[in-house]
Amino acid sequence: MWPEFTSEKGNDAMSSYQIGKSHRGFFGHPSGLGWLFSMEMCERFSYYGMRAILLYFVIDEGINGGLGISEPIGQALVAAYGASAYLLAIVGGILSDRVVGLWKATLYGGVVIMFGHLALTLPTSPMSWVGICCIALGTGLLKPNLQAMFGEVYAEGDPRRHGGFQLMYFSVNIGAFLAPFVIGGMRAAGGYHAGFSAAAIGMALSLLIFIVGRSRMPESVMTASQPLSNGGQRRLFIFTLGSVVAVGALFLGFIVLLPDITDAIVGTVATVAAIVAVAYFVTMFRSKKVNADERSYLRAYLPLWLAAMVVWMIEEQAAVKMASFALSNTQLNVGGFGIPPEWYQSINPWVCLIAAPILAYWFTRRAGKFPGVIHKFIFGTVLLGTSALLMGVGFATWTGGESLAPWWFLALVFVVQTTGIVFISPVGAAATTLLMPRAFKGQGMAVWLLNNALAQGLAAVIIRLLAGVNDSVFYYILTAATVVTVVVLGILATRISAITSLVEGPADPVAASNVEPIGDSRQA
């Protein structure tokens, strides 16, 4: 369980940001959203551009500038890297909530990411691993706090919130769409380290925008929502030191039990992610700072969190299994034109660029009406399950070598998969800002991103367990998981909808008055 550090301020420290007349607005939203939009776009350009070539860099031969690791091990390591980046979001959440506030935590994360990209530009193996680790740490510091800032520019009950998170999702995908073309092109022209240089430039621009736009941010993001007392600071230091020692001991234990260091890394990351997830929810449910209503909101949120975890296990394979499929199982020569495998990574954001603004408008107009949060989750999960099934069939049918899938097959899977993600990712992020207890508001986005960490950690474990088995089995397992998830969400749909309608402001106030909390909401 997480220790409950003593705060010198009450819960009112995280006040709502009221939109002033001096703020012109950004597409009908608070003006601060525009600066966050631009910063997020450039940061995601650097992140997704680096990710588009990471697996190829890890498994390529040293003579080509790669690290020369085998493909199965490379897949597991890339998945573990992704899990670590999201797992470290917990560090970012605690840092902002208890020590420096959202704005400074985001800034510090950006600086660490910048250093990581610069390290990757150097053609040495040790610096490459240093760079990868720095990007994982910096992403953990930056990502949850930047997303939380999107929520802070809105007053409580503002119906534009979901539309704002759709715009955030739109900014992510502008950067993600351009990155594989630019960074992939740089890799083709000058090698992997030239590609990483382009990612570094994107991150530098992101930091510049963030610093210049500081004056448009609400005051609530400039200081810690619950700053630590002197005793709290000591407990945080002891807790941090103990956590580092515990993780080190866990890793050494895996080294003793398992013959391969890759398995030890994967096992450690997955285990830590699972322990942290359980500890976080237990702590929130038992905290004296969480009232009865907030516990009821958490009970509605937990099934959504678990559903998103299953979804991310499928979606995050875009840079792992699907990247391998593009490289080894897909016909890339079409009419004499060679398709760079990185380009497939742009299909996901391309679909989002089309769908996100439409859904942002629709969700804003339909605020408090059907479809609600739970309906969007169910529909999105069905589509992700369909994409997993298609990938399973693809790996079983086209095994590589002489048997290659037509170029359009993987593109089709990306379209189906991404359509589902558009319904889940921004909606889940917005639901997190609404349903998190106020005492854990700054860490709310860290909790949301934690499901991605656990998803990628579990995926890495499954990849290692299924080494030597056709990749279709991996995807059939994920397909079965989505079926179970949809059934469970369907059973809980009525109660979850009732709770979320209370927070969002339902269209039917009579229905809201008849809501019963999910489970026992008594104060512990």
N, C-alpha and C positions, 0 to 999 in steps of 0.2 A: 504494500500500500504506500501511496505517497504521503509524506509527512505534511501535516497542516501547519504551515509557517504562520506566525503571528503577524497580522497586518496593523499598521498604524492608522489606516483609513478605513472607513466603513465601505459598504458596497456601493454607496452613492458616488464613489470616486470615478466610476465609469459612467459618466453622465451622457445623456443623448445629445447628439450634435444637432442643433436646430439651424435650419438653413436661413441665412440672413439675406436681406435685400441686396447687399453688395455683391452677392455671388450670382453671376449670370446663369450658370447652369451648363450642363454638358448633355445634350440630347434630352433635355427635360429633367436631368438629374443634377445633384449638387456639383458645383464646379470642381471640388476636390477629386471627384471621380475621374475627370479628364487627365489629371496628372498621374493618378494611380494606373489608369488605363495605359498610358504611354510607357510608364516604367515597367509594368508587367509585360507588355508586348516585347520590349527589348530584352528583358531578362529571360523570357521564355524562348526567344530567338537563340540566345546563347545556350540555354539548357537543352532544347530539343535538337539544335544543330549538332552539339557535341554527342548527344545520345544517338543520333542517326548514324554516326560512323563509329560509335564506341565498340560494338560487337566485332565489326570488321577489323578495327584496329587491334583488338585483343587477340583475335584468332589468326590474323595475317602473319606471314613469315617475317622474320627479322630483316631479311634482305629487302623487303618492301616497306620497311618502316614500322611493322607491327610488333607485337609482343610474343608471337609464336606459340600461343596457348591452344590446346585442342578445342574443337568446337563445343563438345558437351560441357567441358569444364568452363569454357568461356561463357556459355549461356548461363550457367549457374552463378558465375561471378557477377555478370551484368545484372542478373535479377537480385543478387545480394546487395550490389551497389545501390540499385533503386530502392530496395527495402531500407537500407541504411539512411539514405537521404530523407526519406519520409519519417523514419523512426526518430531521427535527430530533431524532428520538428517539436518533439517534447521539450528538448533543451531550449529551443527558440520560444516556446510558449511560456515556460517558467521564467526565462530571462526577461521577457517583456512584461509579464503579469506582476512579477515580484521585484524587479531590479531597475530596468531602464525605460520601460514603456515600448509601445509598438513601433514608433518611428525609429528610435535608436537601434532596436534589435534588428529591424529590417536593414538599416544602413550597415551595421556590423556584418550581417550575413552577406550583403552584396560585396563588401570589401574582401571577405574570405573567398567568395566565389571567383572574384576577379583574380586573386592570387592563384587559385587553382587552374584557371584557364591559361594564365601566363606560364605556369609550370608545365602544362601540357604542350606548350609550343616548343619546349626544349627537347631535342631528340635523344633523351636518355631514359632508360627503363625506370630507374629509381624516381626520377622527377615526374614521370608519367603517373606512377602510383601515388605520389604525394599530391599531384594535381587532382586525381580522381577522388582521393579522400577529402581534400579541401572543398571540392565542389559539393560532395555529400554533406559535409558539416555546414557550409554556407547556405545550402538550400534548406537545411533544417532550421537555421536561424531566420531566414528570410521568408520562406513560403507561408507558414501559418500566420505570421504577423502582417504580411502584405494583404492576405485575404481577409484577415480580421479588420484591417483598416477600411476595406471596401464596405463592411457592415457598419462601421462607426460613422460614416458620413451621412447616415440616415437617422432620423428620429424614430423612436420606438413606434411601431404600428404603421409606419410609412408603407403604403401598398406598392410603391415603386421598387422595393428592396429586391424582389425576385428578378425584375427586369434589369436592375443594376448588376446583379450577379451574372445575368446572361451577357451583359456588355463586358464584364470582366472576362467571361469565357471567350467572348469575341476577340478581345485583345490578346489573350493567350494564343489563339489560333492564327492570328495574323503573323505573329512571330514564328510560330511553329510551322506554318505553311511555307514561309520564305526560307527558313533555315536549311532544310535538306538541299534545296537548289543551290543556295549560295555556298554553304559549307561543304556540301558534296562536290560542287564545282571546284572549290579551292583544293579539296583533297585530290581530285582527279588531275588538277594542274600542277600542284606543288607538294603533294603527299599529305599524310595525316596531320602533321604538325602545322601545315599551312591552314588546313581546315580549322584546327583548334585556335589559330590566330584570329580568324574571323569571329569565332565565338567570343573571344576576349574583347574584341571591339564592340560587339553588341552589349556585353556586360558593362563596359565603360560608359557607353551612352545611357544605359539604364540608370546607373548611379548618378550621372549628371542631371538627368531629368528629375530624379527623386529629390536631390538636394535643392534644385531651383524651385520645385513646387512645394517646398516645406510650408510656406506661408498660407497655402490653401487648405492645409490639414486642420481638422478640429483639435481643440486643446486636449481632448481626452486621450489622444494618441501620443502625446509628448511626455507623459509621466506614467509610471507604473500604476496600475489600477489598485493594487494592494501592496504597497511597498513594505519591505521587511523591517521589523524591529531589530535591535542589536542581537537579541536572542534568536530571532528568526534567521538572521544572517549566519550565525554560528551553526544552526541546525542545517541550513542549506549547504554549507561547506562540508560538514560531516557527512551529510547524505550523498553529496556529489562524490566525495572521496570514496565512500563505501560502495557506491554504484560502480565506479571505475574498477575497484578491486574485485567486486563480485563478477563483473563481466569478464575481467581477465582470468579469474579462476574458472569460470564456465568454459572459456575458450581452451584453457589448458586441459580441462577435463575432457573436452571433445577430442583434443589432440591425442590424449592417452587412449580413448576408446575407439577412435576412428583412424584408419590407416592413411587417409588423404587429408592434406591441409585444407583443400577446397571444401570437403565435407565438414571440417571443423568450423570454417568461416560461415558456411551456410547454416549449420546447426546452431551456432551461436546467435546469428542474426535473427533467425526464426524464433528461437526460444525466448530471446530478450523481447522481441516484438509481442509475443503472446503474453508473457508475464506483465509487461507494461500495460497492455490493453486491459487485462483483467484487473490489475491494480488500480488503474485510473477509474474505471467504472465503479468498482467497490468503494473507492475513496469518495467519489461524488455522491453515491447513494447514501453513504454513512455520515457524510460531513454535517456538522451542526450548522454550517453556514448555508445549507441547502434546505429550503422549506418544503412543505408538503406538495404544493403545486408544482414546484420545480422537479421534484421526484417523479411526479406524474408525467411531466414533459420528457424526462429521461427515459421512462418506460416506453414512451412512444418512439423515442429516438433510437433506442438500441436495435430494434429489428431493422430499421433503415440503415444503420451503421453496418450491421452484419451483411445485409443484402449488397451494400456497396463493396464490401470486402470481396464477395464472390465475383462481382462485376469487374473489379480491378485485377483479379487473377487472370481474367481473360484479356482485358484491354491492354494491360502492361506487357503482354507478349508481343506487342507491336515491334518492340526493339529487341526481342529475344527470338522466340520461335518463328514469328512471322518474318523477321529480318532474315533468319536462316532460310526460310521457305523462299523468300525473294531471291536470295543468292544462289541456292543449290537446287531448288525444285521448280523454278519458274523459267519459261522461255523468255529471255530478255532481248533476243534479237528479233525485231519485228520489221519486215520489209527492208532489211539492211541497216536499220537504226537500232543501236544498242541502248537499252533503257538502263540507266544507273540504278542499282537496287535501292539506293537511298531515296529515290524519288517516291517510292511507295509510302514513305513516312509522311509525305505531304498530302496524301489522300484524306487522312483523318482530319486535319485542320481545314482542308478545302471544303469538306462536307459541313463542318461546323460553321465556316464563314457564311455558308448559304443558309443553314438552318437556324443559327443562333439569333440573328436579328429578328427573324420571323417569329420565333418562339418568345423572344424577349417582349415583343409587342403583344403577342397573344396572351402570355402569362400575366402581363400587367393589366390588360383589359379584363382578364378572367379572374383577377385576384379575389379570393374568397369563394369562388365557384368551381364547378367541375371543369377540368380534371384537377384534383387536389394532389398534394405531395405523394400520397401512397399510390395513386393511379399512375403517376408519371414513373414512379419506381418500378411498378409491376410491368408496365409496357416496355420500359428500357431494359429490364432484366430478360424479358422474353427475346428481345432482339439480340442481346449479347449471347444468350444461349444458342440462338440460331447461328450466329457467327462461329461459335465454338464447334457446333456440329459440322458446319461447312469446312472448317479447318481440319477436323478429324477425317472427314471424307477426302479432303485434298491430300493429306499426308499418306492416307492409305492407297489412294489411286495413283498419285504421281510421286514416285519414290526417289527421284533424282537420276543423274546420269543421262540415259537415253529417254527416260520417262519424265517429261517436264510438263507442268501445267501451262495452259495458255496464259498470256500476259494479263488478260482481263479477269481471271478467276480471283487472284489475290486482291485486285482492285475492288471487285464486287464484295468480298468479305469485309474489307475496310469500310465500305459504304454502309453495309448492314450494321456492323459493329458501332460505327461512329454515330449513326442515327440513334441508337440506344443510349449511348453515352451522353448525348445532348439533353436527353430527358432526365438523366440522373445527376451528373456532376455539378452543374450550377445550382440545381434544385436542392441537392444534398448540402452544398456549402451554405446556401441561404437558410435552410432548415436548421443547420448547426448554430448559426448566429441567433436564431429565434429560440431554440429549445435548450441551449446550454444554460446551466445555473449561472446567475450573475457573478457569484464568487469565483467561477472558473471561466468567465467570458474570454479573458485574454488567452487562455489555453484551449478554447473551444476549437479553433481551427487546427491546433496540434492534434486534438482528439480525432477530428475528421480525417486528417491526413494519416493518422496512425492506422486506419483500416487499410490504406494503401501499402503501408510498411508490412503489416501482417500478411496481406495478400501476396506481395512479392516474395516475402520470406517463405511462406508456405509453397509458393510456386517453385522457388529454388530447391526446396526439399524434395518436391515431387519430381522435378527434373533429374535430380541426382538418384532418386530411388528407381526411376524408370530408364536409367542409362542403359543403352543397348536395345531398348524396346522402341518400336515404331512410334513416332510422335503422335500418331492418331490416338493412341491409348490415352495420352495426356489430355487431349481435347475432349475425348468421350467422358472422362472423369469430370471435367469442368461442365460439360453439358448436363450431366446428371445433377450436379450441384445447383445449377440454375433452375432445374425443374423443382427441386425441393424448396428452393428459395421462393419461387413464385407461389407455390402452394401455401407456405407459411404466411407470406404477405397477404394473400387472399383471405386467409382465416382471420388475420388481425386487422384487416382494412377498415372496418367500421370504427373500431376504437381509436386507431391511429388517426383517422380522419377527424374524429371528434376532438381530439386533443389539439391537432394542428390548426383546426378552425378557430379554436379559442385564442390562440396566439396571433394568428393572422388577421382575425376579424372576419367571422363567417358571414356569408350572405343571408343565412337563416338564423337569426338570433334565438328563435324558439328551440331549434335543434341544439344550439350551443348550450342552452340552459339545462338540457337534459343529459349533459355529458357526465359519465362516470369515469373516475381516474382508472388508468390501467394498473391493476394490481393494488397492493397496499400502499397508500400514500401517507400513512401516519408518520409523524415526526419521530425519528429514532432517538 
